[in-house]
Structure formats: structure tokens, C-alpha cells
Amino acid sequence: MDELTPLPDHRTPIWMLRARCREFAPGEFFPSDGVGVDKARKACADCPVKAECLEYALTYRIDHGVWGGCSERERRRILRKRRLAARH
């Protein structure tokens, strides 16, 4: 983590209790290939807390897994776009 990344407080956020992924094995969201990422995205597609999940992963710079329907690569792109937008 860099100096701008907040430290997690290790309490389960309330939104996580409503997450659709709770119905699946945790490993489903930490795939090793593109097929696994697509499968996880489908599970995230209609999750009621998808936006909160993605923002959590972005805030805490979570490097692994599918969060809020986005892969690690997609989250890096989002963060890069936010950094560039903040400069302008």
C-alpha cells in the first residue's frame, strides 16, 4: 500500500452481508484464467452491492480477484483514469 491508501479496519462492512458472492465458494472470485474471470463477473452482474464492492477494492487497492465485477487489470485501469482526471 502507498501512503494514500487507507488502512483497512478489519471489520466486515454491512454491505458485504448482502453480497451475492456469499452464495459461492471464495475461490470462484480468485480465478487463474480469463474463463474464471468471466464466470465471476456473471455472478457479480446482478449483485445488489456491486458498486460498493468495486469501490472497496479500489479504495484499499486490492490486487487480486474479481471485485464489483472487475478484474485486477480493470481496476488498475479505473485507478489510472481517476488519477489522470484528478490532475486536470
C-alpha positions in Angstrom: 0.0 0.0 0.0 1.1 3.5 -0.6 0.8 6.5 1.7 -2.5 7.5 0.2 -4.2 4.1 0.7 -6.2 3.9 3.9 -5.6 1.0 6.3 -8.5 -1.4 6.5 -10.2 -1.5 9.9 -10.8 -5.3 9.6 -14.5 -5.1 10.4 -16.9 -6.6 7.9 -18.7 -3.8 6.2 -22.5 -4.1 6.3 -22.8 -4.2 2.5 -20.7 -7.4 2.4 -23.5 -9.2 4.2 -25.8 -8.6 1.2 -23.2 -9.6 -1.4 -24.3 -12.2 -3.9 -20.8 -13.8 -3.8 -21.6 -15.1 -0.3 -23.6 -17.9 -2.1 -20.4 -19.1 -3.9 -17.0 -20.6 -2.8 -14.5 -17.8 -2.3 -12.2 -19.4 -4.8 -14.7 -18.6 -7.6 -13.7 -14.9 -7.3 -9.9 -15.5 -7.4 -9.6 -17.2 -10.8 -6.4 -18.1 -12.5 -7.7 -17.6 -16.1 -10.0 -15.5 -18.2 -12.8 -18.1 -18.2 -12.8 -17.9 -14.4 -12.9 -14.1 -14.5 -15.9 -14.2 -16.9 -17.7 -16.7 -14.5 -17.1 -14.4 -11.5 -18.3 -11.4 -13.5 -21.6 -13.2 -14.2 -22.1 -13.8 -10.5 -21.4 -10.1 -9.9 -23.7 -8.9 -12.7 -26.9 -8.5 -10.7 -25.4 -8.2 -7.2 -27.1 -5.6 -5.1 -23.8 -4.2 -3.7 -21.7 -4.4 -6.8 -20.8 -0.6 -6.7 -19.9 -0.8 -3.0 -17.7 -3.8 -3.7 -15.9 -2.2 -6.5 -15.3 1.0 -4.6 -14.0 -1.0 -1.6 -11.4 -2.8 -3.8 -10.4 0.5 -5.4 -10.1 2.3 -2.0 -8.0 -0.5 -0.4 -6.0 -1.2 -3.7 -6.9 -4.9 -3.6 -4.7 -6.6 -6.1 -6.3 -10.0 -6.5 -9.6 -11.4 -7.5 -12.8 -10.1 -9.1 -14.4 -7.3 -7.0 -17.5 -5.4 -8.1 -17.4 -7.3 -11.4 -14.0 -6.0 -12.3 -10.7 -7.9 -12.6 -7.4 -6.7 -11.3 -6.5 -5.3 -14.7 -9.8 -3.4 -15.0 -9.4 -1.9 -11.5 -5.9 -0.7 -12.4 -7.3 1.0 -15.5 -10.1 2.7 -13.4 -7.5 3.9 -10.9 -5.3 5.2 -13.7 -8.2 7.1 -15.2 -9.1 8.6 -11.9 -5.5 9.7 -11.3 -5.4 11.3 -14.7 -8.7 13.0 -14.2 -7.6 14.4 -10.8 -4.6 16.1 -12.5 -6.8 18.0 -14.9 
